[in-house]
Amino acid sequence: MVDLQSQYQKIKSDVDSAIINVIEQANFINGPEVSEFKSDLERYLNVSHVIPCANGTDALQIALMALGLKPGDEVITPSFTYIATTEVIALLGLTPIFVDVLSDTFCIDPSKIEEAITDKTKVIVPVHLYGQCADMDAILEIAKKHNLKVVEDTAQAIGADYTHKNGKVSKAGTMGDIGCTSFFPSKNLGCYGDGGAMYTNDVHLAASLKKIANHGQVIKYHHEVVGCNSRLDTIQAAILKIKLPFLDSYCAARQKVAAYYNQAFSEVKQITTPYKAPNTTHVYHQYTIKLSGVDRKELIEYLNSHGIPSMIYYPLPAHKQGMFKSFGKENQDLPITNHLTECVLSLPIHTEMEQEQLEYITKHVIHFIKSFA
């Protein structure tokens, strides 16, 4: 699904040098590379504060902790997402309120958000799924109207641009109160282990996020609030510092792959290629099609038999997961979410894909569908 080895070979000397430098200096925790990467990412995102942390799940958890929520407070979020988005809500004793997504972008449906708001609602967590931004203008308007906080899950969309109604362009994750991302190796900007970060333009939230991520302390051994231990280690920061200048070209390479797929599948009526909303770029962390009249399981098996990986993101939505059974959400009416879990399929997409690989993949997908029909 992603070729990290070939990507590494192109920047091998710089990465190896950066790693060796950290080892030689023995600054494994909070070394200078962490603050350097933090500053670089702030400039790239045009955001006031970046707070690095250990992984994307921690970023989401710490973001919610920083908002001063109380057990039972409600957090509105899509069910069609990776489980990390929702598990941190339950972990903190909050109540997840699942709403449906749009059938074209796969992102949260703003019209369903307002319907779900109660006097216990405190936060909206939109997910910029697969690489494009949710409808942030609409979401921010709803949040302002109801005095709610917005925490953006941008783990799959770092590098994406959102154009507001007034013409202003913002990077994914910089529009709400807090943005959260992951640097998992397969992400568009990935390290060689775990890593994550939070973004905000609010100086007070930035201080709180930093404090919570550091055991609730500002002064060593003086713990003002309950926190956790969540750090981006220096080696990973050094790698990310090398890779950040390539992020836009990495996204462009993925967009080129997506354009090839779109053209190849344009006449295949059983395939709906990814829709890109007009007010956002799409950085294609995943290239996800919708299938109609095709046995998805058999297609996956056929592709696998020819050495072609594929993945279902996601086969079981959050509201049907066992961890949320106590909330009584498993029979919630989310028709689009339920339908998508049955028809989506993600094909390989990464920065190093070659024409020959794309031809091979599309040829086999089309051959199976024509044979199946």
PyMOL commands that set and color helices and strands:
alter all, ss='L'
color gray80, all
select helices_A, chain A and resi 4-10+12-25+32-45+56-66+84-91+110-116+129-131+136-146+203-213+234-264+296-305+318-320+322-327+335-343+355-372
alter helices_A, ss='H'
color red, helices_A
select strands_A, chain A and resi 49-53+74-78+95-99+121-124+149-153+161-163+169-171+178-182+196-200+217-219+222-223+271-272+287-291+344-347
alter strands_A, ss='S'
color yellow, strands_A
deselect
rebuild
show_as cartoon
